[in-house]
Amino acid sequence: MDIKTKLKKLKEIYDDFEIQARPFKDSAVCKVGCAFCCIHFGNVDAITMEGLIIHEWIETLDKPDQINIRKKISKNMKKREKRSITPCPFLKKDNTCRIYTMRPFSCRQLYSLRKCTHSGPMVHRQAVELAKKTVKKLQQLDATGYSGHISYILHLIAKPDFRELYKSGGFDPVKIMPFGKKYGIIINRMVSSSSMKIMQATSLPSNITEK
Ligand code: SF4
C-alpha cells in the first residue's frame, strides 16, 4: 500500500474511533484551554505516519516559525532525557493545541469524566478497550514504521534519508537501532501482532482511572 492510501486509511481509523467513542466522550468534562493532559503526562506518543503529517505541516511554516518549533521539539527531547515532565512542544501559550486537526491518536483517545487533578483523568473501561484496538489497527497500518514519543518520532522523520526510505515503503530498523533503543522507539510490526505490548506505544497515561 502506498503512503497516500495509508494516510487516507489513517483518517478512516480516526473517524471510526470517533464514531464509536462518541457515546463515551459525550460525558466528558474536557474544555478548550484545559491542557492537563498536554502538560502533566509527557507521554504524547505517535506513529511514524502521524509524525510525517506533522513534519509536512512544519515544512509549510515560515522559516522563523520552523526554527522555533524545532527548538521546542529539541528542548522537549532533552527534558525527557532528564525524565522531567515537560509540556508538549505543540501546546500554545493559551493552552490550546497548535496541531489540533492533525494531533496524534494518543491525544484523540483522551477525555475525562472528572476534572483532572493530580489523580489524572477518568475514562470508561469500554473506551480504553476501544483505544487499545485502535492502536493495534494503527500499528498494523503503519507496519513499516515505528511508535514512540512524538518528539523522537519527529526527530527521526526530519532526517531526509529516513523519511525518503519510509515514504517509499522501505524498512530498515537496524539503521535506527541505537536511537530506537535509547529513546524507547517501538517497531510497529513487532507489536501489532502482540496484544501484550500494544499499549507500550501511543499509550494512555499510567495514572488514568477506568470507570
Ligand atoms: S499534540 Fe496537541 S493535544 Fe496533543 S498533547 Fe500536544 S498540545 Fe496537547
py3Dmol code that shows the C-alpha trace and the ligand (Angstrom):
import py3Dmol

protein = """\
ATOM      1  CA  MET A   1       0.000   0.000   0.000  1.00  0.00           C
ATOM      2  CA  ASP A   2       1.445   3.394  -0.926  1.00  0.00           C
ATOM      3  CA  ILE A   3       1.800   6.196   1.603  1.00  0.00           C
ATOM      4  CA  LYS A   4      -1.122   8.229   0.161  1.00  0.00           C
ATOM      5  CA  THR A   5      -3.518   5.296   0.573  1.00  0.00           C
ATOM      6  CA  LYS A   6      -2.182   4.649   4.064  1.00  0.00           C
ATOM      7  CA  LEU A   7      -2.787   8.274   5.066  1.00  0.00           C
ATOM      8  CA  LYS A   8      -6.358   8.014   3.793  1.00  0.00           C
ATOM      9  CA  LYS A   9      -6.861   4.852   5.837  1.00  0.00           C
ATOM     10  CA  LEU A  10      -5.381   6.548   8.900  1.00  0.00           C
ATOM     11  CA  LYS A  11      -8.125   9.148   8.716  1.00  0.00           C
ATOM     12  CA  GLU A  12     -10.754   6.414   8.347  1.00  0.00           C
ATOM     13  CA  ILE A  13      -9.433   4.730  11.510  1.00  0.00           C
ATOM     14  CA  TYR A  14      -9.602   8.058  13.397  1.00  0.00           C
ATOM     15  CA  ASP A  15     -13.162   8.639  12.141  1.00  0.00           C
ATOM     16  CA  ASP A  16     -14.221   5.150  13.077  1.00  0.00           C
ATOM     17  CA  PHE A  17     -12.829   5.610  16.595  1.00  0.00           C
ATOM     18  CA  GLU A  18     -14.626   8.956  16.972  1.00  0.00           C
ATOM     19  CA  ILE A  19     -17.976   7.424  15.977  1.00  0.00           C
ATOM     20  CA  GLN A  20     -17.583   4.502  18.372  1.00  0.00           C
ATOM     21  CA  ALA A  21     -16.168   6.592  21.220  1.00  0.00           C
ATOM     22  CA  ARG A  22     -18.744   9.373  20.885  1.00  0.00           C
ATOM     23  CA  PRO A  23     -21.255   7.890  23.385  1.00  0.00           C
ATOM     24  CA  PHE A  24     -18.459   7.795  25.999  1.00  0.00           C
ATOM     25  CA  LYS A  25     -16.894  11.125  25.133  1.00  0.00           C
ATOM     26  CA  ASP A  26     -20.294  12.833  25.368  1.00  0.00           C
ATOM     27  CA  SER A  27     -19.946  12.594  29.153  1.00  0.00           C
ATOM     28  CA  ALA A  28     -16.515  14.268  29.165  1.00  0.00           C
ATOM     29  CA  VAL A  29     -15.897  17.392  31.223  1.00  0.00           C
ATOM     30  CA  CYS A  30     -12.976  18.477  28.985  1.00  0.00           C
ATOM     31  CA  LYS A  31     -12.981  22.101  27.890  1.00  0.00           C
ATOM     32  CA  VAL A  32     -10.937  24.189  25.438  1.00  0.00           C
ATOM     33  CA  GLY A  33      -7.989  25.628  27.359  1.00  0.00           C
ATOM     34  CA  CYS A  34      -7.698  22.715  29.784  1.00  0.00           C
ATOM     35  CA  ALA A  35      -4.324  21.270  28.855  1.00  0.00           C
ATOM     36  CA  PHE A  36      -3.781  18.985  31.826  1.00  0.00           C
ATOM     37  CA  CYS A  37      -3.075  16.019  29.524  1.00  0.00           C
ATOM     38  CA  CYS A  38      -0.724  18.078  27.341  1.00  0.00           C
ATOM     39  CA  ILE A  39       1.321  19.283  30.337  1.00  0.00           C
ATOM     40  CA  HIS A  40       1.354  16.659  33.037  1.00  0.00           C
ATOM     41  CA  PHE A  41       1.643  13.324  31.330  1.00  0.00           C
ATOM     42  CA  GLY A  42       4.509  13.880  28.985  1.00  0.00           C
ATOM     43  CA  ASN A  43       3.812  10.686  27.064  1.00  0.00           C
ATOM     44  CA  VAL A  44       2.392  12.081  23.848  1.00  0.00           C
ATOM     45  CA  ASP A  45       3.119   9.174  21.565  1.00  0.00           C
ATOM     46  CA  ALA A  46       2.780   8.966  17.812  1.00  0.00           C
ATOM     47  CA  ILE A  47       3.295   6.519  14.978  1.00  0.00           C
ATOM     48  CA  THR A  48       5.550   7.420  12.056  1.00  0.00           C
ATOM     49  CA  MET A  49       2.626   8.273   9.778  1.00  0.00           C
ATOM     50  CA  GLU A  50       1.366  10.803  12.285  1.00  0.00           C
ATOM     51  CA  GLY A  51       4.894  12.183  12.535  1.00  0.00           C
ATOM     52  CA  LEU A  52       5.042  12.533   8.753  1.00  0.00           C
ATOM     53  CA  ILE A  53       1.803  14.554   8.677  1.00  0.00           C
ATOM     54  CA  ILE A  54       3.114  16.906  11.371  1.00  0.00           C
ATOM     55  CA  HIS A  55       6.538  17.156   9.717  1.00  0.00           C
ATOM     56  CA  GLU A  56       4.967  18.152   6.402  1.00  0.00           C
ATOM     57  CA  TRP A  57       2.929  20.811   8.179  1.00  0.00           C
ATOM     58  CA  ILE A  58       6.083  22.186   9.868  1.00  0.00           C
ATOM     59  CA  GLU A  59       7.679  22.452   6.413  1.00  0.00           C
ATOM     60  CA  THR A  60       4.876  24.780   5.286  1.00  0.00           C
ATOM     61  CA  LEU A  61       5.610  27.315   8.063  1.00  0.00           C
ATOM     62  CA  ASP A  62       7.827  30.311   7.508  1.00  0.00           C
ATOM     63  CA  LYS A  63      11.478  29.812   8.457  1.00  0.00           C
ATOM     64  CA  PRO A  64      11.489  31.548  11.882  1.00  0.00           C
ATOM     65  CA  ASP A  65       8.415  29.557  12.884  1.00  0.00           C
ATOM     66  CA  GLN A  66      10.002  26.301  11.726  1.00  0.00           C
ATOM     67  CA  ILE A  67      13.144  27.081  13.733  1.00  0.00           C
ATOM     68  CA  ASN A  68      11.055  27.926  16.772  1.00  0.00           C
ATOM     69  CA  ILE A  69       9.077  24.658  16.616  1.00  0.00           C
ATOM     70  CA  ARG A  70      12.218  22.591  16.057  1.00  0.00           C
ATOM     71  CA  LYS A  71      13.811  24.253  19.080  1.00  0.00           C
ATOM     72  CA  LYS A  72      10.781  23.326  21.185  1.00  0.00           C
ATOM     73  CA  ILE A  73      10.940  19.714  19.975  1.00  0.00           C
ATOM     74  CA  SER A  74      14.641  19.528  20.751  1.00  0.00           C
ATOM     75  CA  LYS A  75      14.107  21.078  24.219  1.00  0.00           C
ATOM     76  CA  ASN A  76      11.336  18.572  24.830  1.00  0.00           C
ATOM     77  CA  MET A  77      13.682  15.694  23.930  1.00  0.00           C
ATOM     78  CA  LYS A  78      16.362  16.972  26.299  1.00  0.00           C
ATOM     79  CA  LYS A  79      13.923  17.415  29.169  1.00  0.00           C
ATOM     80  CA  ARG A  80      12.584  13.920  28.631  1.00  0.00           C
ATOM     81  CA  GLU A  81      16.118  12.571  28.816  1.00  0.00           C
ATOM     82  CA  LYS A  82      16.295  14.068  32.298  1.00  0.00           C
ATOM     83  CA  ARG A  83      12.921  12.475  32.995  1.00  0.00           C
ATOM     84  CA  SER A  84      11.338  15.812  33.798  1.00  0.00           C
ATOM     85  CA  ILE A  85       7.685  16.367  32.986  1.00  0.00           C
ATOM     86  CA  THR A  86       7.522  18.785  30.126  1.00  0.00           C
ATOM     87  CA  PRO A  87       4.595  20.280  28.206  1.00  0.00           C
ATOM     88  CA  CYS A  88       4.001  19.083  24.665  1.00  0.00           C
ATOM     89  CA  PRO A  89       6.001  21.182  22.163  1.00  0.00           C
ATOM     90  CA  PHE A  90       2.772  21.988  20.310  1.00  0.00           C
ATOM     91  CA  LEU A  91       0.948  23.469  23.274  1.00  0.00           C
ATOM     92  CA  LYS A  92       0.315  27.200  22.752  1.00  0.00           C
ATOM     93  CA  LYS A  93       0.506  29.874  25.451  1.00  0.00           C
ATOM     94  CA  ASP A  94      -3.296  29.966  25.657  1.00  0.00           C
ATOM     95  CA  ASN A  95      -3.292  26.211  26.393  1.00  0.00           C
ATOM     96  CA  THR A  96      -4.712  25.243  23.007  1.00  0.00           C
ATOM     97  CA  CYS A  97      -3.155  22.822  20.555  1.00  0.00           C
ATOM     98  CA  ARG A  98      -1.197  24.152  17.612  1.00  0.00           C
ATOM     99  CA  ILE A  99      -1.758  20.942  15.640  1.00  0.00           C
ATOM    100  CA  TYR A 100      -5.266  20.084  16.829  1.00  0.00           C
ATOM    101  CA  THR A 101      -6.584  18.851  13.449  1.00  0.00           C
ATOM    102  CA  MET A 102      -3.524  16.632  12.988  1.00  0.00           C
ATOM    103  CA  ARG A 103      -2.891  15.654  16.620  1.00  0.00           C
ATOM    104  CA  PRO A 104      -1.862  12.027  17.087  1.00  0.00           C
ATOM    105  CA  PHE A 105      -4.175   9.303  18.279  1.00  0.00           C
ATOM    106  CA  SER A 106      -2.679   9.350  21.781  1.00  0.00           C
ATOM    107  CA  CYS A 107      -4.329  12.778  22.170  1.00  0.00           C
ATOM    108  CA  ARG A 108      -7.531  11.871  20.332  1.00  0.00           C
ATOM    109  CA  GLN A 109      -8.282   8.971  22.659  1.00  0.00           C
ATOM    110  CA  LEU A 110      -8.128  11.051  25.820  1.00  0.00           C
ATOM    111  CA  TYR A 111     -11.011  12.598  27.729  1.00  0.00           C
ATOM    112  CA  SER A 112     -12.069  12.625  31.341  1.00  0.00           C
ATOM    113  CA  LEU A 113     -15.271  12.109  33.265  1.00  0.00           C
ATOM    114  CA  ARG A 114     -13.941  14.275  36.086  1.00  0.00           C
ATOM    115  CA  LYS A 115     -11.863  17.415  36.311  1.00  0.00           C
ATOM    116  CA  CYS A 116      -8.238  16.305  36.126  1.00  0.00           C
ATOM    117  CA  THR A 117      -6.067  16.946  39.142  1.00  0.00           C
ATOM    118  CA  HIS A 118      -3.061  15.023  40.430  1.00  0.00           C
ATOM    119  CA  SER A 119      -5.220  11.896  40.169  1.00  0.00           C
ATOM    120  CA  GLY A 120      -5.437  12.180  36.376  1.00  0.00           C
ATOM    121  CA  PRO A 121      -8.330  11.535  34.008  1.00  0.00           C
ATOM    122  CA  MET A 122     -11.118   9.019  34.464  1.00  0.00           C
ATOM    123  CA  VAL A 123     -12.380   7.222  31.357  1.00  0.00           C
ATOM    124  CA  HIS A 124     -14.845   4.429  30.593  1.00  0.00           C
ATOM    125  CA  ARG A 125     -13.327   0.961  30.535  1.00  0.00           C
ATOM    126  CA  GLN A 126     -15.011   0.318  27.159  1.00  0.00           C
ATOM    127  CA  ALA A 127     -13.329   3.407  25.713  1.00  0.00           C
ATOM    128  CA  VAL A 128      -9.939   2.143  26.898  1.00  0.00           C
ATOM    129  CA  GLU A 129     -10.585  -1.178  25.157  1.00  0.00           C
ATOM    130  CA  LEU A 130     -11.659   0.651  22.011  1.00  0.00           C
ATOM    131  CA  ALA A 131      -8.496   2.768  22.130  1.00  0.00           C
ATOM    132  CA  LYS A 132      -6.324  -0.351  22.503  1.00  0.00           C
ATOM    133  CA  LYS A 133      -7.952  -1.914  19.438  1.00  0.00           C
ATOM    134  CA  THR A 134      -7.482   1.320  17.514  1.00  0.00           C
ATOM    135  CA  VAL A 135      -3.787   1.495  18.418  1.00  0.00           C
ATOM    136  CA  LYS A 136      -3.396  -2.031  17.116  1.00  0.00           C
ATOM    137  CA  LYS A 137      -5.075  -1.070  13.825  1.00  0.00           C
ATOM    138  CA  LEU A 138      -2.819   1.974  13.505  1.00  0.00           C
ATOM    139  CA  GLN A 139       0.327  -0.018  14.143  1.00  0.00           C
ATOM    140  CA  GLN A 140      -0.762  -2.669  11.632  1.00  0.00           C
ATOM    141  CA  LEU A 141      -1.426   0.031   9.048  1.00  0.00           C
ATOM    142  CA  ASP A 142       1.984   1.588   9.736  1.00  0.00           C
ATOM    143  CA  ALA A 143       3.801  -1.748   9.550  1.00  0.00           C
ATOM    144  CA  THR A 144       6.937  -0.216   8.039  1.00  0.00           C
ATOM    145  CA  GLY A 145       7.020   2.417  10.762  1.00  0.00           C
ATOM    146  CA  TYR A 146       7.616   2.947  14.439  1.00  0.00           C
ATOM    147  CA  SER A 147       5.893   4.247  17.564  1.00  0.00           C
ATOM    148  CA  GLY A 148       7.277   6.434  20.285  1.00  0.00           C
ATOM    149  CA  HIS A 149       7.162   9.822  21.906  1.00  0.00           C
ATOM    150  CA  ILE A 150       6.139  12.491  19.393  1.00  0.00           C
ATOM    151  CA  SER A 151       9.417  14.451  19.688  1.00  0.00           C
ATOM    152  CA  TYR A 152      11.563  11.389  18.959  1.00  0.00           C
ATOM    153  CA  ILE A 153       9.353  10.335  16.037  1.00  0.00           C
ATOM    154  CA  LEU A 154       9.591  13.873  14.627  1.00  0.00           C
ATOM    155  CA  HIS A 155      13.361  13.819  15.094  1.00  0.00           C
ATOM    156  CA  LEU A 156      13.538  10.634  13.006  1.00  0.00           C
ATOM    157  CA  ILE A 157      11.193  11.817  10.284  1.00  0.00           C
ATOM    158  CA  ALA A 158      13.098  15.108   9.925  1.00  0.00           C
ATOM    159  CA  LYS A 159      16.101  13.137   8.658  1.00  0.00           C
ATOM    160  CA  PRO A 160      15.864  13.103   4.839  1.00  0.00           C
ATOM    161  CA  ASP A 161      17.287   9.587   4.371  1.00  0.00           C
ATOM    162  CA  PHE A 162      14.942   8.097   6.973  1.00  0.00           C
ATOM    163  CA  ARG A 163      11.945   9.983   5.554  1.00  0.00           C
ATOM    164  CA  GLU A 164      12.575   9.030   1.935  1.00  0.00           C
ATOM    165  CA  LEU A 165      13.042   5.360   2.784  1.00  0.00           C
ATOM    166  CA  TYR A 166       9.884   5.391   4.892  1.00  0.00           C
ATOM    167  CA  LYS A 167       7.795   7.199   2.273  1.00  0.00           C
ATOM    168  CA  SER A 168       8.900   4.736  -0.405  1.00  0.00           C
ATOM    169  CA  GLY A 169       7.733   1.816   1.751  1.00  0.00           C
ATOM    170  CA  GLY A 170      11.249   0.784   2.763  1.00  0.00           C
ATOM    171  CA  PHE A 171      12.026  -0.616   6.195  1.00  0.00           C
ATOM    172  CA  ASP A 172      15.431  -0.795   7.848  1.00  0.00           C
ATOM    173  CA  PRO A 173      15.181  -0.874  11.657  1.00  0.00           C
ATOM    174  CA  VAL A 174      18.892  -1.675  12.016  1.00  0.00           C
ATOM    175  CA  LYS A 175      19.676   1.865  10.858  1.00  0.00           C
ATOM    176  CA  ILE A 176      17.800   3.410  13.764  1.00  0.00           C
ATOM    177  CA  MET A 177      18.636   0.776  16.350  1.00  0.00           C
ATOM    178  CA  PRO A 178      20.882   2.839  18.699  1.00  0.00           C
ATOM    179  CA  PHE A 179      18.452   5.781  18.648  1.00  0.00           C
ATOM    180  CA  GLY A 180      15.471   3.465  18.987  1.00  0.00           C
ATOM    181  CA  LYS A 181      16.943   1.631  21.966  1.00  0.00           C
ATOM    182  CA  LYS A 182      17.943   4.836  23.708  1.00  0.00           C
ATOM    183  CA  TYR A 183      14.562   6.512  23.328  1.00  0.00           C
ATOM    184  CA  GLY A 184      12.171   3.578  23.571  1.00  0.00           C
ATOM    185  CA  ILE A 185      11.117   3.556  19.924  1.00  0.00           C
ATOM    186  CA  ILE A 186       8.967   0.549  19.085  1.00  0.00           C
ATOM    187  CA  ILE A 187       8.906  -1.313  15.776  1.00  0.00           C
ATOM    188  CA  ASN A 188       5.233  -1.389  14.797  1.00  0.00           C
ATOM    189  CA  ARG A 189       5.313  -4.707  13.006  1.00  0.00           C
ATOM    190  CA  MET A 190       6.731  -6.363  16.118  1.00  0.00           C
ATOM    191  CA  VAL A 191       3.966  -5.160  18.415  1.00  0.00           C
ATOM    192  CA  SER A 192       0.943  -5.085  16.140  1.00  0.00           C
ATOM    193  CA  SER A 193       0.606  -8.861  16.364  1.00  0.00           C
ATOM    194  CA  SER A 194       1.069  -8.935  20.128  1.00  0.00           C
ATOM    195  CA  SER A 195      -1.819  -7.865  22.327  1.00  0.00           C
ATOM    196  CA  MET A 196       0.591  -7.814  25.287  1.00  0.00           C
ATOM    197  CA  LYS A 197       2.638  -4.917  24.014  1.00  0.00           C
ATOM    198  CA  ILE A 198       0.103  -2.751  22.244  1.00  0.00           C
ATOM    199  CA  MET A 199      -0.126  -0.101  24.887  1.00  0.00           C
ATOM    200  CA  GLN A 200       3.618   0.397  25.090  1.00  0.00           C
ATOM    201  CA  ALA A 201       3.077   2.768  22.225  1.00  0.00           C
ATOM    202  CA  THR A 202       0.584   5.586  21.799  1.00  0.00           C
ATOM    203  CA  SER A 203      -0.320   4.776  25.356  1.00  0.00           C
ATOM    204  CA  LEU A 204      -2.823   6.100  27.783  1.00  0.00           C
ATOM    205  CA  PRO A 205      -1.291   7.828  30.798  1.00  0.00           C
ATOM    206  CA  SER A 206      -0.274   5.442  33.534  1.00  0.00           C
ATOM    207  CA  ASN A 207      -2.354   7.186  36.180  1.00  0.00           C
ATOM    208  CA  ILE A 208      -5.629   7.018  34.272  1.00  0.00           C
ATOM    209  CA  THR A 209      -8.645   5.654  36.155  1.00  0.00           C
ATOM    210  CA  GLU A 210     -11.100   3.361  34.401  1.00  0.00           C
ATOM    211  CA  LYS A 211     -14.790   3.507  35.190  1.00  0.00           C
TER     212      LYS A 211
END
"""
ligand_1 = """\
8
SF4
S -0.455 17.451 20.262
Fe -1.915 18.987 20.941
S -3.497 17.833 22.077
Fe -1.688 16.523 21.887
S -0.512 16.871 23.788
Fe 0.306 18.271 22.200
S -0.823 20.183 22.530
Fe -1.961 18.563 23.576
"""
view = py3Dmol.view(width=600, height=400)
view.addModel(protein, "pdb")
view.setStyle({"model": 0}, {"cartoon": {"style": "trace"}})
view.addModel(ligand_1, "xyz")
view.setStyle({"model": 1}, {"stick": {}})
view.zoomTo()
view.show()
